[in-house]
Amino acid sequence: MRILLCCAGGLSSSILMKKMKSWAASHGEDLEIVAMGTGEAIEQWSNGWDCVLVAPQASYRMDDMEKEIQIPMEAIPSLDYAIGDAEKVMKLAHKITNQ
């Protein structure tokens, strides 16, 4: 699975990204994930990504993002993001992509 993980600037999402990579590796799942800001996601979404996951603090930008991004996109629940629950975030990605 290929995931764009977005926050306001791509910094806080990099912590969750590392946890998701570790979780995927320990569960034998192929995962390519990149943390970036919402503006970058609008530019990059069409490069073969499966979905966009948006950090809670950037979810206010989703209305604007949905005008451009034509792949599944969802806001990450605040608690899952705050504690870095990689399993729940991966389940969210699978749910929105039907994978």
C-alpha positions as CSV (number, residue, x, y, z in Angstrom):
1,M,0.0,0.0,0.0
2,R,1.2,3.5,-0.8
3,I,0.1,6.2,1.7
4,L,0.5,10.0,1.8
5,L,0.4,11.0,5.5
6,C,-0.3,14.7,5.9
7,C,-0.1,17.2,8.7
8,A,0.3,21.0,8.5
9,G,4.0,20.8,7.6
10,G,5.0,17.1,7.6
11,L,6.8,17.2,10.9
12,S,4.5,15.6,13.4
13,S,3.3,13.0,11.0
14,S,6.8,11.7,10.5
15,I,6.6,10.2,14.0
16,L,3.5,8.2,13.2
17,M,5.0,7.3,9.8
18,K,7.9,5.6,11.5
19,K,5.6,3.6,13.8
20,M,3.5,2.6,10.8
21,K,6.5,1.4,8.9
22,S,7.6,-0.7,11.9
23,W,4.1,-2.1,12.3
24,A,3.8,-3.0,8.6
25,A,7.2,-4.7,8.6
26,S,6.4,-6.8,11.7
27,H,3.1,-7.9,10.0
28,G,4.6,-8.7,6.6
29,E,2.8,-5.9,4.9
30,D,4.3,-4.0,2.0
31,L,4.0,-0.3,2.8
32,E,5.4,2.8,1.2
33,I,4.5,5.9,3.2
34,V,5.6,9.5,3.0
35,A,4.9,12.3,5.5
36,M,4.3,15.7,4.1
37,G,2.3,18.9,4.4
38,T,-1.1,19.2,2.9
39,G,0.1,21.5,0.1
40,E,2.6,18.9,-1.0
41,A,-0.1,16.2,-0.9
42,I,-2.2,18.2,-3.4
43,E,0.8,18.2,-5.7
44,Q,1.8,14.6,-5.2
45,W,-1.5,12.6,-4.9
46,S,-1.6,11.6,-8.6
47,N,1.8,9.8,-8.5
48,G,0.3,6.3,-7.8
49,W,-0.6,6.7,-4.2
50,D,-3.5,4.7,-2.7
51,C,-4.8,7.1,-0.2
52,V,-4.2,10.3,1.8
53,L,-4.4,10.2,5.6
54,V,-4.7,13.6,7.3
55,A,-3.6,14.5,10.8
56,P,-6.3,15.9,13.0
57,Q,-4.7,19.4,13.3
58,A,-4.8,19.7,9.5
59,S,-8.2,18.2,8.9
60,Y,-9.7,21.7,8.5
61,R,-7.9,21.8,5.1
62,M,-9.7,18.7,3.8
63,D,-12.5,20.6,2.0
64,D,-9.9,22.4,-0.1
65,M,-7.9,19.2,-0.6
66,E,-10.9,17.2,-1.8
67,K,-11.3,19.7,-4.6
68,E,-8.0,18.5,-6.0
69,I,-7.3,15.0,-4.7
70,Q,-9.1,12.2,-6.4
71,I,-8.1,9.2,-4.3
72,P,-9.5,8.1,-0.9
73,M,-8.8,10.5,1.9
74,E,-9.7,10.5,5.6
75,A,-8.8,12.3,8.7
76,I,-7.0,10.3,11.4
77,P,-8.9,10.1,14.7
78,S,-7.3,12.4,17.2
79,L,-6.5,9.8,19.8
80,D,-5.0,7.3,17.3
81,Y,-2.8,10.1,16.0
82,A,-1.8,11.4,19.5
83,I,-0.7,8.0,20.8
84,G,0.7,6.8,17.4
85,D,-1.6,3.8,17.1
86,A,-0.1,2.4,13.9
87,E,-2.5,-0.6,13.8
88,K,-5.6,1.5,14.0
89,V,-4.3,4.0,11.4
90,M,-3.4,1.1,9.1
91,K,-6.9,-0.4,9.5
92,L,-8.3,3.0,8.5
93,A,-6.1,3.0,5.4
94,H,-7.3,-0.5,4.5
95,K,-10.9,0.5,5.1
96,I,-10.9,3.6,2.8
97,T,-9.0,1.8,0.0
98,N,-10.9,-1.5,0.3
99,Q,-7.5,-3.3,0.4
